[in-house]
Amino acid sequence: MDRATAVRFMALYLPITAAVLLSFARPREPRLFAAGLVGFAWTLPSLLALQLCNLRFGWWRFSAEGGLLRGMPLDLLLGWSVLWGVIPILAFRRTRVALVVAVFVALDLALMPACRPVVELGERWLIGELFAVALVLIPSLLFARWTLQDRRLGARAVLHVLTSAGVFLFLIPEIVFALRPGRGWDALLSLPPAAAQIALQGVALLGVLGISAVQEFAWRGGGTPIPYDPPKRLVTSGFYRYLANPMQLSCSLSMTAWSAVLRNPWLAIGGVMSFLYSMGLANWDEGEDLKVRFGDAWRRYREHVHPWRLRWTPWHDPTLPRARLYVAETCGPCSEVRRWFDSRKTVALEIVAAELHPSRDLRRITYDPMDGAEPEEGVRAFARGLEHIHLGWAFAGACLRLPGVSHFVQLLLDASGLGPRRLVPPLR
């Protein structure tokens, strides 16, 4: 075995062996598996993105033949993903993040020069190393650490969305391009600017279903989409009022649309596989788990909400109280909002004067789901009310509630004089 073959062999199997040994040495914890899974899922597409940057800036060069993806040996890609995505959480689960980063940076500084002749370092390779730490190692470590400790749920939800986008819209296409050479990304880049914008916006709109569902899992369910970190409460709000599998539907539609944009029919197989997985293994496994955890509430839900067939009107569990939308009666613009909702046939939504809130003085329109979840205010409350009308308005509400969008719209409204107002409540 020559040195190049030995380097590639050890780059793959040493991290995998270390991860296996560490996993056997640790007590069996479902959340530890979930932490390693999300860490690995982040590092894989982000390392490939790093390689694309490397091809542009020339921090290092891979001298290898066969088994390459964008010029990077697949064994190094997988081994590096395990080394940075899995081993840190298995070996240093309670060590300070800064110290763990320092350990793996020091390890990388020693291993990168030792990987000659497969890896040939350029003069500015340390810049690439710093970029890799910022793009790959630190987010992966934080993602895994927060998952293990069940902290920073909002940040984890954002990372789940970014990871899914990286895997389905970047990593899988790159693998397909490598196996079936064709136009690749040129199919998108060669489009006229207006056509490219329309295509990207269309894919993004299909992704709203999945993003909103992840958001719903975090905000209303207290969990994430992965099986070992599931929602703690049954989620039947948002798009789940209309469809039982919005994430899977979003994935299937987005991958199919992405294949059309990139003019590569092989990418549509990803959408088909997502559909088959959802209809088969996921439907059986998740259904049994939810039946055990939520019992009659889950059975009632599935009797009325289909996994793939969208409802036009929202479903509400009749055993639960109706949600309340508190809108001020003594505020002119607010009363217009109330009249607008009153003119629609809302489902399981009670419009109540904000002045009559039983426990506190409200300053913005407020949505209370009445199921123990935190109330929402302002633009987000208005968007929540929209999901009680029909599917079209629910989609508009989901777009309004996206991270960043709701904050921007709220800022515009506040700057236009539609900000918080002090109401004069009646004597309680």
C-alpha positions in Angstrom: 0.0 0.0 0.0 1.5 3.3 -1.0 1.4 6.4 1.1 -1.5 8.1 -0.8 -3.7 5.0 -0.4 -2.7 4.7 3.3 -3.6 8.4 3.9 -7.1 8.0 2.3 -7.7 4.7 4.1 -6.8 6.2 7.5 -8.7 9.5 6.8 -11.9 7.5 6.5 -11.6 4.6 8.9 -9.7 6.1 11.9 -12.5 8.7 12.6 -15.2 6.0 12.0 -13.5 3.6 14.4 -13.0 6.3 17.0 -16.7 7.2 16.8 -17.8 3.6 17.1 -15.6 3.0 20.2 -16.7 6.2 21.8 -20.4 5.4 21.2 -19.9 2.0 22.9 -18.1 3.7 25.8 -21.0 6.1 26.4 -24.3 5.2 28.1 -27.1 4.7 25.7 -28.9 8.0 25.3 -31.3 8.7 22.5 -30.4 12.4 22.6 -26.7 11.6 22.2 -27.6 9.8 18.9 -29.6 12.8 17.8 -26.7 15.1 18.6 -24.3 13.1 16.6 -26.8 12.9 13.7 -27.3 16.6 13.4 -23.6 17.3 13.8 -22.8 15.0 10.9 -25.7 16.3 8.8 -24.3 19.8 9.1 -20.7 19.0 8.4 -21.3 17.0 5.2 -22.8 19.8 3.0 -20.9 22.5 4.7 -17.6 20.8 4.0 -18.5 20.4 0.3 -19.4 24.1 0.3 -16.0 24.7 1.8 -14.4 22.8 -1.1 -16.1 25.0 -3.6 -14.6 28.0 -1.8 -11.3 26.2 -1.8 -11.5 25.8 -5.6 -11.9 29.5 -5.9 -9.2 30.7 -3.4 -6.7 27.8 -3.6 -6.1 27.2 0.1 -5.1 23.6 -0.6 -5.2 21.1 -3.4 -6.1 17.4 -3.4 -3.8 15.1 -5.4 -5.9 12.0 -5.9 -7.6 9.9 -8.5 -11.0 8.2 -8.3 -13.8 8.7 -5.8 -13.8 12.5 -6.1 -16.5 15.0 -5.5 -15.7 18.5 -6.7 -12.0 17.4 -6.7 -12.2 16.3 -3.0 -11.7 12.6 -2.2 -15.0 11.1 -0.8 -13.1 9.3 1.9 -11.6 12.5 3.2 -15.0 14.2 3.0 -16.7 11.5 5.0 -13.9 11.1 7.5 -13.7 14.8 8.1 -17.4 14.9 8.6 -17.2 12.2 11.3 -14.2 13.9 12.9 -15.8 17.3 13.2 -19.5 16.4 13.3 -19.6 13.3 15.5 -16.5 12.8 17.6 -16.6 16.2 19.4 -20.0 15.5 21.0 -19.1 11.9 21.9 -15.7 12.7 23.4 -16.2 16.2 24.8 -19.9 16.5 25.6 -19.4 18.6 28.8 -16.2 20.4 27.9 -16.4 24.2 27.2 -17.0 24.9 23.5 -14.0 27.2 23.2 -11.7 24.4 24.5 -13.2 21.8 22.2 -12.7 24.1 19.2 -9.1 24.7 20.3 -8.5 20.9 20.5 -9.8 20.2 17.0 -8.1 23.1 15.4 -4.8 21.9 16.9 -5.5 18.4 15.7 -6.3 19.7 12.2 -3.1 21.8 12.2 -1.2 18.6 12.8 -3.1 16.4 10.4 -3.4 18.6 7.4 0.4 18.7 6.7 0.6 14.9 7.6 -1.8 14.1 4.7 0.8 14.7 2.0 0.8 13.8 -0.9 -3.0 13.6 -0.9 -3.4 17.1 0.5 -1.0 19.8 -0.8 -1.2 22.9 1.2 -1.0 26.4 -0.3 0.6 29.5 1.2 -2.7 30.8 2.6 -4.1 27.5 3.9 -4.4 28.8 7.4 -7.0 31.3 6.1 -8.9 28.4 4.7 -8.6 26.6 8.1 -10.1 29.6 9.9 -12.9 29.7 7.4 -13.6 26.0 7.9 -13.7 26.4 11.6 -16.3 29.3 11.3 -18.4 27.6 8.6 -18.2 23.9 9.7 -16.8 23.1 13.1 -18.4 25.8 15.3 -22.0 25.5 14.0 -21.8 21.7 14.0 -20.5 21.6 17.6 -23.2 24.1 18.8 -25.9 22.3 16.9 -24.9 18.9 18.5 -24.4 20.4 22.0 -27.7 22.3 22.0 -29.5 19.1 20.8 -27.9 17.0 23.5 -28.8 19.5 26.2 -32.2 20.4 24.8 -31.4 24.1 24.7 -31.7 27.0 22.3 -34.7 25.5 20.5 -35.2 28.4 18.2 -31.6 28.3 17.0 -31.8 24.6 16.5 -34.9 25.0 14.3 -33.0 27.5 12.1 -30.1 25.1 11.8 -32.4 22.2 10.9 -33.8 24.3 8.1 -30.4 25.3 6.9 -29.1 21.7 7.1 -32.1 20.4 5.1 -31.6 23.0 2.4 -27.9 22.2 2.3 -28.6 18.5 1.9 -31.5 18.5 -0.5 -30.8 21.6 -2.6 -27.0 21.4 -2.7 -25.4 18.1 -1.6 -27.8 15.8 -3.4 -27.6 17.8 -6.7 -23.8 17.7 -6.4 -23.8 14.0 -6.1 -26.2 13.6 -9.0 -24.0 15.9 -11.1 -21.0 13.8 -10.3 -22.8 10.5 -11.2 -24.6 11.9 -14.2 -22.5 14.7 -15.8 -24.5 17.3 -17.5 -25.1 21.1 -17.4 -25.0 21.1 -13.6 -25.6 24.6 -12.1 -25.2 26.2 -15.5 -28.8 25.3 -16.2 -29.7 27.8 -13.5 -26.9 30.3 -14.1 -27.7 30.5 -17.8 -31.3 31.6 -17.3 -32.2 35.3 -17.8 -32.1 37.2 -14.4 -35.9 37.6 -14.3 -36.5 33.9 -15.1 -33.9 32.8 -12.5 -35.5 35.0 -9.9 -39.0 33.5 -10.6 -37.6 30.0 -10.5 -35.8 30.5 -7.2 -38.9 32.2 -5.7 -41.1 29.3 -6.8 -38.8 26.8 -5.1 -38.7 29.0 -2.0 -42.5 29.2 -1.8 -42.7 25.5 -1.9 -40.2 25.4 0.9 -42.4 27.6 3.1 -44.5 24.5 3.9 -41.5 22.8 5.4 -40.0 25.8 7.1 -43.3 26.7 8.7 -43.8 23.1 9.9 -40.3 23.1 11.5 -41.2 26.5 13.1 -44.5 25.0 14.4 -42.7 22.0 15.9 -40.4 24.3 17.8 -42.9 27.0 18.9 -45.9 24.9 19.6 -44.5 21.4 20.1 -41.3 22.1 21.9 -39.2 19.8 19.6 -37.6 19.3 16.2 -38.3 17.0 13.2 -35.7 14.3 14.0 -37.1 11.2 15.7 -34.9 11.3 18.8 -35.8 15.0 19.5 -39.5 15.1 18.7 -42.1 17.6 19.8 -43.3 17.1 23.4 -46.8 18.2 22.5 -49.0 17.1 19.6 -48.9 19.8 16.9 -52.1 20.4 15.2 -51.7 24.1 14.4 -50.3 26.0 11.5 -50.2 23.9 8.3 -50.9 20.9 10.5 -54.5 22.0 10.6 -54.6 21.2 6.8 -52.1 18.4 6.3 -50.5 15.8 8.5 -47.1 15.7 6.6 -46.3 19.3 5.4 -42.5 18.7 5.7 -42.5 15.6 3.5 -44.8 17.3 1.0 -42.6 20.4 0.9 -39.5 18.2 0.4 -41.1 16.2 -2.5 -42.4 19.3 -4.2 -39.2 21.3 -3.7 -37.0 18.5 -5.1 -39.3 18.1 -8.1 -39.3 21.8 -8.8 -35.5 22.0 -8.3 -35.1 19.2 -10.8 -37.1 21.2 -13.3 -35.1 24.4 -12.6 -31.8 22.5 -13.1 -33.2 20.5 -16.0 -32.1 17.3 -14.4 -34.8 14.6 -14.1 -32.6 12.5 -11.8 -33.1 15.0 -9.0 -36.8 14.3 -9.1 -36.0 10.8 -7.8 -35.3 12.5 -4.5 -38.8 13.8 -4.4 -40.2 10.4 -5.2 -38.0 8.8 -2.5 -39.3 11.3 0.0 -42.9 10.4 -0.9 -42.2 6.7 -0.7 -40.4 7.0 2.6 -43.3 9.1 4.1 -45.9 6.7 2.8 -44.0 3.6 4.0 -41.6 3.6 6.9 -42.2 7.1 8.3 -46.0 6.7 8.2 -45.8 3.4 10.1 -43.1 4.3 12.6 -44.1 7.8 13.4 -47.8 6.8 13.4 -47.2 4.1 16.0 -45.0 6.5 18.1 -47.6 9.3 18.1 -50.4 6.8 18.8 -48.6 5.7 21.9 -47.6 9.2 23.1 -50.8 11.1 22.3 -53.5 8.4 22.2 -57.0 9.6 21.4 -55.9 13.1 20.5 -53.8 11.6 17.7 -56.6 9.3 16.5 -59.0 12.2 16.3 -56.5 14.2 14.4 -55.8 11.5 11.8 -59.5 10.8 11.3 -59.9 14.3 9.8 -56.4 15.3 8.5 -54.8 13.3 5.7 -51.1 12.8 5.3 -50.9 14.1 1.8 -54.4 15.4 0.7 -54.7 19.1 1.7 -57.9 20.3 3.4 -59.3 23.7 2.3 -60.7 24.6 5.7 -58.7 24.1 9.0 -59.4 21.3 11.4 -59.8 21.9 15.1 -60.1 19.4 17.9 -63.6 19.9 19.3 -62.4 18.7 22.7 -60.1 21.8 23.0 -61.0 25.4 23.6 -61.1 27.8 20.7 -58.2 30.2 20.2 -58.7 33.8 21.0 -57.6 36.9 18.9 -57.6 40.0 21.1 -58.3 43.1 19.1 -58.8 46.6 20.6 -62.2 48.1 20.2 -61.0 51.6 21.0 -58.4 51.7 18.3 -59.5 52.8 14.8 -57.1 50.6 12.7 -57.5 47.7 15.1 -61.3 47.8 14.9 -60.9 47.6 11.1 -58.9 44.4 11.6 -61.7 43.0 13.7 -64.3 43.8 11.1 -62.2 42.1 8.5 -61.9 38.9 10.5 -65.6 39.1 11.4 -66.5 39.2 7.7 -64.6 35.9 7.1 -65.8 32.5 8.2 -63.1 31.7 10.7 -62.9 28.3 12.3 -62.3 27.8 16.0 -61.3 31.5 16.5 -63.0 33.8 18.9 -62.5 37.6 18.4 -62.4 39.3 21.8 -61.9 42.9 22.7 -58.3 43.5 23.9 -59.6 45.7 26.7 -61.3 42.7 28.2 -58.2 40.5 28.6 -58.5 38.8 31.9 -55.0 39.1 33.3 -53.0 41.9 31.7 -53.2 45.2 29.7 -52.5 44.5 26.0 -50.6 46.9 23.7 -50.8 45.0 20.5 -53.2 42.6 18.8 -52.7 39.3 20.6 -53.3 35.7 19.7 -53.8 33.2 22.5 -54.1 29.5 21.3 -55.7 28.6 24.7 -53.7 25.3 24.8 -50.9 26.4 27.1 -48.6 27.7 24.4 -47.2 31.3 24.6 -49.5 34.0 23.1 -48.2 35.9 20.1 -48.4 39.6 19.4 -48.5 42.1 16.5 -47.9 40.8 13.0 -47.4 37.2 14.2 -50.8 37.3 16.0 -52.5 38.6 12.8 -50.8 35.8 10.8 -52.0 33.2 13.4 -55.6 34.5 12.9 -55.2 33.9 9.1 -54.7 30.2 9.6 -58.2 29.9 11.0 -59.8 31.0 7.6 -58.7 28.7 4.8 -55.6 27.2 3.2 -54.9 30.3 1.0 -54.9 32.7 3.9 -53.0 30.2 6.1 -50.2 30.1 3.5 -50.1 33.9 3.6 -49.9 33.8 7.4 -47.1 31.2 7.3 -45.1 33.5 5.0 -45.7 36.4 7.4 -44.5 34.4 10.4 -41.2 33.3 8.8 -38.1 34.4 10.9 -37.1 37.8 9.8 -40.2 38.5 7.7 -42.4 39.1 10.7 -39.8 41.3 12.4 -39.4 43.4 9.2 -43.1 43.8 8.6 -43.6 44.7 12.3 -40.9 47.3 12.0 -42.6 48.8 8.9 -45.9 49.0 10.7 -44.5 50.5 13.8 -42.7 53.1 11.7 -46.0 53.9 10.0 -47.7 54.7 13.2 -49.3 51.3 13.7 -47.2 50.4 16.7 -48.2 49.5 20.2 -50.9 51.5 21.9 -51.9 51.9 25.5 -55.5 51.0 26.0 -57.9 52.1 28.7 -59.4 48.9 30.1 -62.7 48.8 31.9 -62.6 48.4 35.6 -62.0 44.7 36.4 
